[in-house]
């Protein structure tokens, strides 16, 4: 009997019952969000339309609204840099936003590297490449986060931002880069051939930081119809942080995914034919 590549049939039932657009709704919205944010930054350097100035680390919208990546600001604090008032205000705005909707929403709805890693995940699955954790624990990202702060404290500089693939890719698309593309290609190949979801789920310190930030956020994925689950495992296949699903789907407590590493990407909602999952708030328990 010919072995079926399950990645080629994931979401097939959802597509048949709801149509292609409905079974890819949140994936499409995420790509529109990521590309729209990138487009706003590109309007100035490319076309002279300065709606947003700067990059994901620090920006100014309509010459009025400052936005600062709190991850970068925290590194600056550890490095002993003086912090401007606008930077503090910008970081506070971002902090409040992600505290409400979930820190790792940044990873799935904003971060440009997510497009690269999602593409790597799709290719690995379609080619049937078998990879595992490669000995890389999910806790590695938290150790790296702590190390980055320690290095900033010792050196008095924001060293990580010189090699951060997220910052490098965003700046590179806007202003151009050379070596940075080599690093992005390596990251892509690492996710395809070495470790499944290696960068985003196991190494990226930004993901670790934003997971801590969104630990008590309101917006959550809810397995509200978990009794309708058919055990097809498709949600586990498409989820970049599949360990967050089981307590809500198979547990005896709340059906809400409360793990802060959930990226709220919505793929489990898209591909689930019996519509087990939906978005809700953490307040709603059933």
DOSE-29909 format. One record per residue (C-alpha): x, y, z. Coordinates in steps of 0.001 Angstrom, whole numbers, padded with zeros to 6 digits, always signed. Each point is the difference from the previous one (the first is absolute). Layout:
BEGIN
XYZ ...
This chain:
BEGIN
+000000+000000+000000 +001309+003415-000957 +000788+002176+002983 -001872+003313-000042 +001834+003207+000867 -002373+001398+002620 +001182+003545-000694 -001565-000212-003441 -003427-000771+001430 -000014+002285+003067 -002993+002299-000225 -001488-001902-002942 -003296-000682+001760 -000246+003639+001084 +000588+001136-003588 -002700-002336-001272 -002592+001063+002579 +000793+003724+000279 +001967+000872-003124 +003638+001039-000490 -000359+003589+001203 -001749-000908+003231 +002489-002774+000791 +002898+002444-000501 -001638+003121+001425 +002379+000710+002865 +003050-000999-002002 -000983+002538-002654 -000719+002675+002604 +003384-000601+001636 +001821+000404-003287 -001960+003174-000757 +000898+001318+003455 +003710-000784-000370 +000246+001381-003525 -002078+003094+000803 +002216+000886+002960 +003079-000510-002142 -001619+002070-002770 -000562+002942+002335 +003707+000042+000836 +000938-000284-003693 -002154+002939-001163 +002492+002540+001313 +003363-001299-001292 -001444-001274-003267 -002648+002572-000900 +000575+002977+002286 -003320-000479+001819 +000996+000171+003663 -002953-001432+001883 +002375-001990+002206 +003648+000836+000599 +002488-002492+001427 -000287-003757+000392 -001480-002617+002329 +002480+000932+002741 -001025+003642+000119 -002372+002009-002161 -002035+003184-000234 -003430-000057-001630 -001311+003172-001662 +002746+001935+001818 -002048-000396+003179 -000334-003538+001356 +003244-001564+001293 +000230-003784+000126 +002912-001854+001585 +000713-003705+000179 +000074-000702+003771 +002468-002845-000623 +002509+002474-001425 -000765+002518+002734 +000676-002619+002686 +003383-000730-001562 +000731+003737+000074 -000884+000134+003685 +002350-002893+000803 +002690+001670-002111 -000318+003111+002154 -001118+002294-002791 -002036+003106+000753 -003575-000470-001186 -001866+002812-001738 -003552+000802+001082 -001378-000760-003474 +001617-003445+000115 -001615-000732+003369 -003403+001133-001246 +000376-002079-003152 +000968-003092+001966 -002916+000497+002392 -002451+000129-002927 +001373-003265-001391 +000033-001615+003436 -003655+000782+000647 -000974-001205-003488 +001679-003395+000345 -001025-000418+003618 -003591+000104-001241 +000132-002059-003208 +002873-002385+000750 +003718+000600-000247 +000690-002585-002645 -002499+001571-002331 +003108+001951-000992 +001556-003255-001207 -002878-001097-002230 -001589+003293-001103 +002902+002481-000162 +003430-001653-000168 +001321-000301-003604 +002129-003038+000916 -003239-001912+000620 -000580-000048-003760 +003408-001642-000436 -000503-002604+002731 -003569-000788-001072 +001313-000583-003523 +002702-002297+001369 -002591-001923+002016 -002226-000385-003068 +002878-001201-002191 +001316-002447+002597 -003447-001482+000434 -000748-000221-003715 +003324-001711-000690 -000567-002396+002875 +003261+000976+001697 +000175-001516+003467 +001531+002294+002568 -000244+000175+003760 +001130+002318+002763 +003641-000760-000759 +000646+000189+003723 -001064+003653+000025 -002339+000564+002940 -002840+002504-000162 +001583+001560+003079 +003040+000958-002082 -001691+003244-001066 -000407+001043+003634 +003635-000739+000798 +001007+002010-003064 -002264+002864+001115 +001713+000074+003394 +003430-000207-001645 -000777+002950-002255 -000904+002171+002976 +003165-001101+001812 +002175+000801-003029 -001661+003430-000292 +000758+000619+003680 +003647-001048-000322 +000793+001698-003309 -002180+003083+000360 -001316-000492-003535 -002943-001599-001790 +002054-002757-001592 -002893-002291-000925 -001581+002504-002376 +003078-000250-002230 -000844-003622-000809 -003711-000241+000844 -001579-001606-003117 -003317+001794+000644 +001533+003486+000118 +002503-000854-002727 -002653-001245-002437 -002314+002956+000592 +002787+002576-000357 +001428-001879-002956 -003255-000036-001967 -000382+003731+000578 +003574+001222-000322 +001801-002935-001619 +002442-002580+001362 +002587-002494-001208 +001208-002423+002703 -003444+000125+001594 -001517-001989-002857 +002548-002757+000614 -001131-000184+003629 -003674-000153-001022 +000721-002823-002468 +001818-001911+002749 -002974+000481+002300 -002328-001327-002722 +002178-003060-000621 +000310-000606+003740 -003784-000183+000332 -000352-002225-003079 +002741-002545+000599 +001173+000200+003618 -002681+000849+002579 -003751+000181-000516 -001170+003548+000799 +003523+000459+001331 +000369+003755-000061 -003401+001288+001114 -000882-002763+002452 +003376-000758+001552 +002618+002704-000525 -001430+003478-000671 +000446+002159+003153 -002529+002531-001310 -002626-002735+000031 +001039-000830+003568 -000312+003646+001042 -003423+000446-001581 -001244-003265+001492 +000813+001386+003448 -001686+003266-000918 -003231-001711-001040 -000221-002469+002852 -003261+001469+001291 -001391+001458-003231 -003725+000008-000657 -000226-001262-003603 +000236-003802-000146 -000753-002978-002210 -002839-002035+001463 -000695-003686-000673 -003629+000821+000696 -001301-003020-001925 +002616-002507+001128 -002688-002681+000339 -000233+000106-003809 +003717-000828-000410 +000588-002973-002326 +003640-000540+001059 +001235+000729-003519 +003066+001771+001491 +000004+002642-002752 +000112+002829+002531 +003163-001496+001519 +001598-000235-003434 -000545+003629-000970 +000613+001545+003422 +003540+001391+000467 -000386-000483+003771 -002040-003209+000037 +000720-000657+003676 -002477+002769+000905 -003001-001809-001518 -000281-003184+002035 -000972+001507+003412 -002925+001867-001581 -001054-002695-002449 +000378-003117+002142 +000195+001398+003521 -002707-000047+002635 +000261+003700+000791 -000491+003101-002140 -000265-000496-003774 +001870+003288-000425 +003615-000144-001176 +001661+001830+002884 +003640-000717-000834 +001736+003296-000792 +001934-001636-002838 -003162-000236-002104 +000549+002452-002871 -003724+000527-000673 +000749-000729-003655 -003429-001555-000578 +001166-002909-002143 -001688-002535+002297 -003231+001948-000503 +000462+000018-003777 +000702-003672-000583 -002364-001588+002524 -003002-001321-001931 -002250-000560+003069 +000819+003568+001160 +001360-001027+003381 +002003+003218+000408 -000938+003681+000042 +001325+003261+001369 -001335+001159+003343 +001217+001629+003187 +001751-001704+002910 -002949+001041+002172 -002368-002345-001824 +000555-003451+001454 -002342-002143-002054 
